[in-house]
């Protein structure tokens, strides 16, 4: 399932690197003999709707600058297209199964008792670990991962914690307010601005410590509701906001592939059934863009402070979004499905000895983040992790790499190869009762399901066999 063309040592030898006893490429290890800091940036519901991913209409200069300083993974994929499960899988380095890491409300420590999270592993190896904002879906999940209790912020950060509690209550309320807001306020009037303020304060404090840090910042936007200061809405001209080119059900798509986007319908002003009007759709897309630009600005503030403090040269900065998001494609909104729009997710990394401006087209998945950060930091890679360190790709993004990556959502399992995405759903007895197949070379936006065409029978069987073992 994680097949590559060469062994790891062969890959490293091919790019002229030796290997240390810890498994660290020697050229990277020599340059970072002092343990590097980690700035671990999560962004909720961020699809690769960024300038650095080719979306020139987007205004994301700070994330784009981050990409220019490091490596942008163009084909990275989440394991599960929903917040709680995706984060639990990424942070523990373990794949989802039919009995683990399924839905929105996932707790990593309940689904995988005794889980060694990435933050706890770094903590056990001498790092000072902090969590701010949304890292695990539940702040109390795997709380022993952190050197400081997220629920006991000091000084002025009590208001930040109160706002975090209000945000969580709003997110989980069955009766929510409007789906968007454009108040004429300062950045810190909304939660992500407060989060950046706290992150900057923490960096100043961490600089004075005599140990490396693992600082996790979980930005909430562009998660619903699309609330951002008015100035970010004003960056975009409404009449230039593009609607989805394919707001229709894919030809031949099974019912199992679709959903009624209940998350969005919980907000005031959204129709309880049926499609949105073009005006509603344009407003929501405008709001999503504004929120991306707002969060981009907060990330820029934090990274600028990292540079001001003289910490950037010995800090690995990694940015990821927990999954993709639909903006009307296939008549869908939100995530919760096995289409490319929900599974394709951004991944950018910069750090010591990582050459800037690189774009990597190798297939990667979020399980790979845990072992990669360990290797970059000279830490052992725990045996329980199921991903593959992408460190060799940071030296040579064109290396032969994974044959496929895998995702799932409840009973639907997906495999993405260089050319195809195949998904199959099983009933309670384990029998495949629906499937879809898309040829990304000719149909990259997945408009025509070709799984049932007779000429694809052998291909479907081959891809289905690649999913064997993931259902357990």
BELVEN-V114880 format. One record per residue. N is the residue number from 0. RES is the residue in three letters. SS is DSSP state (H for helix, E for strand, L for the rest). PSI is psi in whole degrees, -180 to 180 (999 if undefined). OMEGA is omega in degrees with one decimal (* if undefined). Layout:
N:RES:SS:PSI:OMEGA + N:RES:SS:PSI:OMEGA
//
This chain:
0:UNK:L:-29:178.7 + 1:UNK:L:36:-172.9 + 2:UNK:L:140:172.0 + 3:UNK:L:166:-176.3 + 4:UNK:L:-24:-177.6 + 5:UNK:L:161:173.1 + 6:UNK:L:165:-178.5 + 7:UNK:H:-45:-179.0 + 8:UNK:H:-35:176.7 + 9:UNK:H:-39:178.4 + 10:UNK:H:-46:-178.9 + 11:UNK:H:-39:178.8 + 12:UNK:H:-36:-178.4 + 13:UNK:H:-27:-179.6 + 14:UNK:L:15:171.3 + 15:UNK:L:27:179.8 + 16:UNK:L:139:168.6 + 17:UNK:L:-175:-178.4 + 18:UNK:E:133:176.3 + 19:UNK:L:174:178.4 + 20:UNK:L:-29:179.1 + 21:UNK:L:-1:-179.5 + 22:UNK:L:9:-176.8 + 23:UNK:L:130:174.1 + 24:UNK:E:132:-170.6 + 25:UNK:H:-38:-177.4 + 26:UNK:H:-36:177.0 + 27:UNK:H:-42:-176.7 + 28:UNK:H:-40:-179.2 + 29:UNK:H:-36:-177.7 + 30:UNK:H:-14:-176.4 + 31:UNK:L:42:-176.8 + 32:UNK:L:-35:169.6 + 33:UNK:L:130:-176.3 + 34:UNK:L:130:-179.3 + 35:UNK:L:150:169.5 + 36:UNK:E:161:176.9 + 37:UNK:E:123:167.9 + 38:UNK:E:110:-167.1 + 39:UNK:E:102:-171.7 + 40:UNK:E:117:175.3 + 41:UNK:E:139:178.4 + 42:UNK:E:121:-173.7 + 43:UNK:L:130:174.0 + 44:UNK:L:25:-178.6 + 45:UNK:L:108:170.3 + 46:UNK:L:170:-177.4 + 47:UNK:L:47:-179.6 + 48:UNK:L:69:-171.9 + 49:UNK:L:154:178.5 + 50:UNK:H:-39:-177.9 + 51:UNK:H:-12:174.2 + 52:UNK:H:13:174.5 + 53:UNK:L:3:178.9 + 54:UNK:L:88:-171.4 + 55:UNK:L:-18:176.9 + 56:UNK:L:-21:-177.2 + 57:UNK:L:144:176.5 + 58:UNK:L:96:-176.7 + 59:UNK:L:57:-171.9 + 60:UNK:H:-32:-175.9 + 61:UNK:H:-42:175.0 + 62:UNK:H:-38:177.4 + 63:UNK:H:-39:177.7 + 64:UNK:H:-40:176.3 + 65:UNK:H:-44:179.2 + 66:UNK:H:-39:-179.0 + 67:UNK:H:-20:179.1 + 68:UNK:L:-7:-174.9 + 69:UNK:L:-140:-176.8 + 70:UNK:E:130:174.8 + 71:UNK:E:121:177.6 + 72:UNK:E:111:-173.2 + 73:UNK:E:-23:-179.5 + 74:UNK:E:65:174.7 + 75:UNK:E:147:-174.5 + 76:UNK:E:142:174.5 + 77:UNK:L:163:177.3 + 78:UNK:L:-31:-176.5 + 79:UNK:L:131:-177.5 + 80:UNK:L:54:175.3 + 81:UNK:L:147:-167.1 + 82:UNK:H:-65:-170.4 + 83:UNK:H:-48:-176.6 + 84:UNK:H:-41:179.6 + 85:UNK:H:-45:-178.5 + 86:UNK:H:-40:179.2 + 87:UNK:H:-42:179.7 + 88:UNK:H:-49:-178.8 + 89:UNK:H:-46:-172.8 + 90:UNK:H:-20:175.3 + 91:UNK:H:-15:-179.4 + 92:UNK:L:25:-174.1 + 93:UNK:L:141:-179.0 + 94:UNK:L:153:170.6 + 95:UNK:L:155:174.1 + 96:UNK:E:178:177.0 + 97:UNK:L:-15:-178.8 + 98:UNK:L:12:-174.9 + 99:UNK:E:135:175.5 + 100:UNK:L:66:-175.5 + 101:UNK:L:-53:-166.3 + 102:UNK:L:-170:-176.5 + 103:UNK:L:-42:-170.4 + 104:UNK:L:21:-175.3 + 105:UNK:L:137:167.5 + 106:UNK:L:123:-179.9 + 107:UNK:H:-44:-174.6 + 108:UNK:H:-19:175.8 + 109:UNK:H:-40:179.7 + 110:UNK:H:-26:-177.6 + 111:UNK:L:74:-177.3 + 112:UNK:L:137:-179.9 + 113:UNK:L:13:-177.5 + 114:UNK:L:137:174.8 + 115:UNK:L:98:-179.2 + 116:UNK:L:162:179.0 + 117:UNK:H:-40:-179.5 + 118:UNK:H:-40:179.3 + 119:UNK:H:-37:177.6 + 120:UNK:H:-42:177.0 + 121:UNK:H:-39:176.8 + 122:UNK:H:-44:179.5 + 123:UNK:H:-17:-178.6 + 124:UNK:L:29:169.7 + 125:UNK:L:6:179.4 + 126:UNK:L:147:170.4 + 127:UNK:E:116:-172.1 + 128:UNK:E:133:-179.8 + 129:UNK:E:143:176.2 + 130:UNK:E:126:174.5 + 131:UNK:E:136:179.1 + 132:UNK:E:-147:-173.7 + 133:UNK:L:101:174.7 + 134:UNK:L:-81:162.3 + 135:UNK:L:153:179.6 + 136:UNK:L:-36:175.9 + 137:UNK:L:127:-177.5 + 138:UNK:L:-29:-178.2 + 139:UNK:L:-4:179.5 + 140:UNK:L:132:178.9 + 141:UNK:L:45:-172.6 + 142:UNK:H:-19:177.0 + 143:UNK:H:3:175.3 + 144:UNK:H:-18:-168.3 + 145:UNK:L:141:178.3 + 146:UNK:L:-23:179.0 + 147:UNK:L:141:-179.7 + 148:UNK:L:118:179.4 + 149:UNK:L:-18:-177.3 + 150:UNK:L:8:179.2 + 151:UNK:L:55:177.2 + 152:UNK:L:149:-175.7 + 153:UNK:L:161:171.8 + 154:UNK:L:-130:-173.2 + 155:UNK:L:-6:-174.1 + 156:UNK:H:3:173.4 + 157:UNK:H:-37:177.0 + 158:UNK:H:-36:176.0 + 159:UNK:H:-45:-179.6 + 160:UNK:H:-39:177.9 + 161:UNK:H:-42:178.8 + 162:UNK:H:-37:176.4 + 163:UNK:H:-41:178.8 + 164:UNK:H:-41:178.3 + 165:UNK:H:-41:-179.8 + 166:UNK:H:-45:179.6 + 167:UNK:H:-40:177.4 + 168:UNK:H:-42:179.4 + 169:UNK:H:-42:-178.5 + 170:UNK:H:-34:-175.1 + 171:UNK:H:-1:-177.6 + 172:UNK:L:136:177.7 + 173:UNK:L:-19:178.1 + 174:UNK:L:100:-173.4 + 175:UNK:E:165:179.0 + 176:UNK:E:-159:179.9 + 177:UNK:E:156:-176.9 + 178:UNK:L:-4:-178.7 + 179:UNK:E:161:179.4 + 180:UNK:E:143:-180.0 + 181:UNK:L:63:-178.1 + 182:UNK:L:145:179.6 + 183:UNK:L:78:-173.9 + 184:UNK:L:168:174.8 + 185:UNK:L:162:-179.0 + 186:UNK:H:-38:-174.6 + 187:UNK:H:1:174.6 + 188:UNK:H:-25:176.6 + 189:UNK:L:163:-170.4 + 190:UNK:H:-44:-175.1 + 191:UNK:H:-30:173.6 + 192:UNK:H:-42:175.2 + 193:UNK:H:-39:-179.7 + 194:UNK:H:-43:178.0 + 195:UNK:H:-41:177.0 + 196:UNK:H:-46:-178.5 + 197:UNK:H:-39:177.7 + 198:UNK:H:-41:177.8 + 199:UNK:H:-44:178.2 + 200:UNK:H:-41:179.7 + 201:UNK:H:-40:179.1 + 202:UNK:H:-41:179.4 + 203:UNK:H:-37:178.9 + 204:UNK:H:-42:-177.8 + 205:UNK:H:-31:178.6 + 206:UNK:H:-30:-177.1 + 207:UNK:L:-8:180.0 + 208:UNK:L:156:-178.4 + 209:UNK:L:33:177.7 + 210:UNK:L:157:178.2 + 211:UNK:L:159:-178.6 + 212:UNK:E:156:171.9 + 213:UNK:E:97:-176.8 + 214:UNK:E:115:-179.6 + 215:UNK:E:126:177.6 + 216:UNK:E:119:-179.0 + 217:UNK:E:98:-180.0 + 218:UNK:E:140:-173.9 + 219:UNK:L:-42:-179.6 + 220:UNK:L:145:17.2 + 221:UNK:L:34:172.8 + 222:UNK:L:148:172.3 + 223:UNK:L:152:-10.2 + 224:UNK:L:153:-176.8 + 225:UNK:E:73:-179.5 + 226:UNK:E:121:178.2 + 227:UNK:L:150:177.1 + 228:UNK:L:145:-174.2 + 229:UNK:H:-35:-176.2 + 230:UNK:H:-26:178.5 + 231:UNK:H:-32:171.3 + 232:UNK:H:-38:-176.3 + 233:UNK:L:-12:177.4 + 234:UNK:L:-21:-174.7 + 235:UNK:L:138:175.1 + 236:UNK:L:122:-173.9 + 237:UNK:H:-41:-175.8 + 238:UNK:H:-13:179.1 + 239:UNK:H:2:177.7 + 240:UNK:L:121:-178.3 + 241:UNK:L:138:170.9 + 242:UNK:L:164:179.1 + 243:UNK:L:139:178.5 + 244:UNK:L:-20:-175.5 + 245:UNK:L:65:-177.8 + 246:UNK:L:42:-175.5 + 247:UNK:L:159:177.3 + 248:UNK:L:134:176.9 + 249:UNK:L:142:178.7 + 250:UNK:E:124:177.7 + 251:UNK:L:5:-179.5 + 252:UNK:L:136:178.9 + 253:UNK:L:159:178.4 + 254:UNK:H:-34:-177.8 + 255:UNK:H:-22:-176.4 + 256:UNK:H:-15:-170.3 + 257:UNK:L:166:175.8 + 258:UNK:L:172:-174.1 + 259:UNK:L:18:177.6 + 260:UNK:L:58:-179.5 + 261:UNK:H:-28:179.1 + 262:UNK:H:-47:179.8 + 263:UNK:H:-38:-176.1 + 264:UNK:H:-14:177.9 + 265:UNK:L:-12:-178.3 + 266:UNK:E:148:180.0 + 267:UNK:E:141:176.8 + 268:UNK:L:-6:178.5 + 269:UNK:L:130:-177.8 + 270:UNK:L:141:-178.2 + 271:UNK:L:-17:176.0 + 272:UNK:L:165:-179.9 + 273:UNK:L:173:-176.8 + 274:UNK:L:166:172.2 + 275:UNK:L:155:170.2 + 276:UNK:L:162:177.7 + 277:UNK:H:-36:-179.8 + 278:UNK:H:-42:176.5 + 279:UNK:H:-43:-179.6 + 280:UNK:H:-43:-179.4 + 281:UNK:H:-40:178.6 + 282:UNK:H:-43:-179.5 + 283:UNK:H:-41:177.7 + 284:UNK:H:-41:175.4 + 285:UNK:H:-45:179.1 + 286:UNK:H:-40:178.0 + 287:UNK:H:-46:179.1 + 288:UNK:H:-45:-179.0 + 289:UNK:H:-41:-179.6 + 290:UNK:H:-37:176.4 + 291:UNK:H:-45:-179.7 + 292:UNK:H:-36:177.3 + 293:UNK:H:-48:179.0 + 294:UNK:H:-38:176.2 + 295:UNK:H:-42:179.8 + 296:UNK:H:-38:-179.9 + 297:UNK:H:-39:176.6 + 298:UNK:H:-40:177.8 + 299:UNK:H:-39:178.7 + 300:UNK:H:-43:-178.5 + 301:UNK:H:-46:-179.2 + 302:UNK:H:-36:177.2 + 303:UNK:H:-39:178.3 + 304:UNK:H:-37:176.4 + 305:UNK:H:-41:178.9 + 306:UNK:H:-43:-179.9 + 307:UNK:H:-38:-178.2 + 308:UNK:L:-2:-179.7 + 309:UNK:L:23:-177.3 + 310:UNK:L:-13:-170.7 + 311:UNK:H:-38:-174.5 + 312:UNK:H:-19:178.2 + 313:UNK:H:33:179.9 + 314:UNK:E:128:170.7 + 315:UNK:E:125:175.9 + 316:UNK:E:121:178.2 + 317:UNK:E:134:179.8 + 318:UNK:E:133:178.3 + 319:UNK:E:151:171.8 + 320:UNK:E:143:-169.7 + 321:UNK:L:-17:175.2 + 322:UNK:L:179:176.5 + 323:UNK:L:-163:-178.8 + 324:UNK:L:144:178.6 + 325:UNK:E:134:177.3 + 326:UNK:E:51:177.2 + 327:UNK:L:-9:177.5 + 328:UNK:H:137:-178.5 + 329:UNK:H:21:-177.7 + 330:UNK:H:17:-175.8 + 331:UNK:L:152:170.9 + 332:UNK:E:161:-179.0 + 333:UNK:E:-150:-176.9 + 334:UNK:L:-120:168.9 + 335:UNK:L:36:177.7 + 336:UNK:L:171:-173.3 + 337:UNK:L:24:175.1 + 338:UNK:L:161:179.0 + 339:UNK:H:-37:-177.2 + 340:UNK:H:-28:179.8 + 341:UNK:H:-23:-172.6 + 342:UNK:H:-29:179.2 + 343:UNK:E:124:-170.6 + 344:UNK:L:149:-177.4 + 345:UNK:L:148:175.4 + 346:UNK:E:120:-178.6 + 347:UNK:E:139:179.0 + 348:UNK:E:137:173.5 + 349:UNK:E:162:177.3 + 350:UNK:L:-179:-180.0 + 351:UNK:L:131:176.6 + 352:UNK:L:10:174.9 + 353:UNK:L:116:-177.7 + 354:UNK:L:135:-177.1 + 355:UNK:L:163:174.4 + 356:UNK:L:16:-178.8 + 357:UNK:E:143:177.8 + 358:UNK:E:121:-173.5 + 359:UNK:E:125:-178.3 + 360:UNK:E:5:178.8 + 361:UNK:E:148:175.7 + 362:UNK:E:122:176.4 + 363:UNK:E:161:179.4 + 364:UNK:E:163:-171.9 + 365:UNK:L:-19:173.2 + 366:UNK:H:-22:-176.2 + 367:UNK:H:-15:-175.7 + 368:UNK:H:-46:-177.7 + 369:UNK:H:-59:-178.1 + 370:UNK:H:-30:-179.1 + 371:UNK:H:-45:179.1 + 372:UNK:H:-36:176.0 + 373:UNK:H:-49:-176.8 + 374:UNK:H:-42:178.8 + 375:UNK:H:-27:-177.7 + 376:UNK:L:1:179.9 + 377:UNK:L:20:178.3 + 378:UNK:L:154:174.5 + 379:UNK:L:152:176.8 + 380:UNK:L:116:-178.1 + 381:UNK:L:143:-175.6 + 382:UNK:L:-23:-175.7 + 383:UNK:L:-16:-175.3 + 384:UNK:L:147:-174.0 + 385:UNK:L:4:177.9 + 386:UNK:L:-176:179.6 + 387:UNK:L:126:178.3 + 388:UNK:L:130:179.5 + 389:UNK:L:17:-178.4 + 390:UNK:H:-43:178.3 + 391:UNK:H:-31:179.6 + 392:UNK:H:-22:178.8 + 393:UNK:H:-24:176.3 + 394:UNK:H:-36:-179.9 + 395:UNK:L:94:-176.6 + 396:UNK:L:-11:-175.8 + 397:UNK:L:10:178.5 + 398:UNK:L:147:169.2 + 399:UNK:L:137:-172.8 + 400:UNK:L:-142:-174.0 + 401:UNK:L:142:175.0 + 402:UNK:L:-31:-174.7 + 403:UNK:E:159:171.3 + 404:UNK:E:160:-168.0 + 405:UNK:E:143:176.6 + 406:UNK:E:165:175.8 + 407:UNK:E:155:170.6 + 408:UNK:E:109:-174.2 + 409:UNK:L:-113:-174.7 + 410:UNK:L:4:-179.9 + 411:UNK:E:123:178.3 + 412:UNK:E:135:-178.7 + 413:UNK:E:144:170.0 + 414:UNK:E:132:177.0 + 415:UNK:E:120:174.1 + 416:UNK:E:-176:179.6 + 417:UNK:L:-37:-173.3 + 418:UNK:L:-32:-168.7 + 419:UNK:E:155:160.8 + 420:UNK:E:125:177.9 + 421:UNK:E:135:177.7 + 422:UNK:E:139:174.4 + 423:UNK:E:147:178.5 + 424:UNK:E:142:179.1 + 425:UNK:E:147:175.7 + 426:UNK:L:-176:-176.0 + 427:UNK:L:-20:177.9 + 428:UNK:L:-2:178.3 + 429:UNK:L:7:-179.5 + 430:UNK:L:136:177.5 + 431:UNK:E:122:-177.8 + 432:UNK:E:-1:175.3 + 433:UNK:E:151:179.2 + 434:UNK:E:158:170.9 + 435:UNK:E:149:-177.6 + 436:UNK:E:131:178.6 + 437:UNK:E:136:176.4 + 438:UNK:E:103:-174.5 + 439:UNK:L:-12:175.6 + 440:UNK:L:-31:-179.1 + 441:UNK:L:-16:-177.0 + 442:UNK:L:66:-174.3 + 443:UNK:L:-22:-179.3 + 444:UNK:L:7:168.8 + 445:UNK:L:59:179.7 + 446:UNK:L:-16:-176.2 + 447:UNK:E:114:177.1 + 448:UNK:L:120:-176.8 + 449:UNK:L:19:-175.7 + 450:UNK:L:-31:-174.7 + 451:UNK:L:3:177.9 + 452:UNK:L:133:-176.6 + 453:UNK:H:-37:-177.2 + 454:UNK:H:-11:-179.9 + 455:UNK:H:9:-175.8 + 456:UNK:H:-49:-178.6 + 457:UNK:H:-39:178.7 + 458:UNK:H:-44:178.3 + 459:UNK:H:-43:179.1 + 460:UNK:H:-42:179.4 + 461:UNK:H:-47:-178.5 + 462:UNK:H:-36:176.9 + 463:UNK:H:-39:178.6 + 464:UNK:H:-31:178.3 + 465:UNK:H:-22:179.9 + 466:UNK:L:-8:-179.4 + 467:UNK:L:135:-179.6 + 468:UNK:L:-25:178.4 + 469:UNK:L:-18:-176.4 + 470:UNK:L:-1:-173.5 + 471:UNK:L:999:*
//
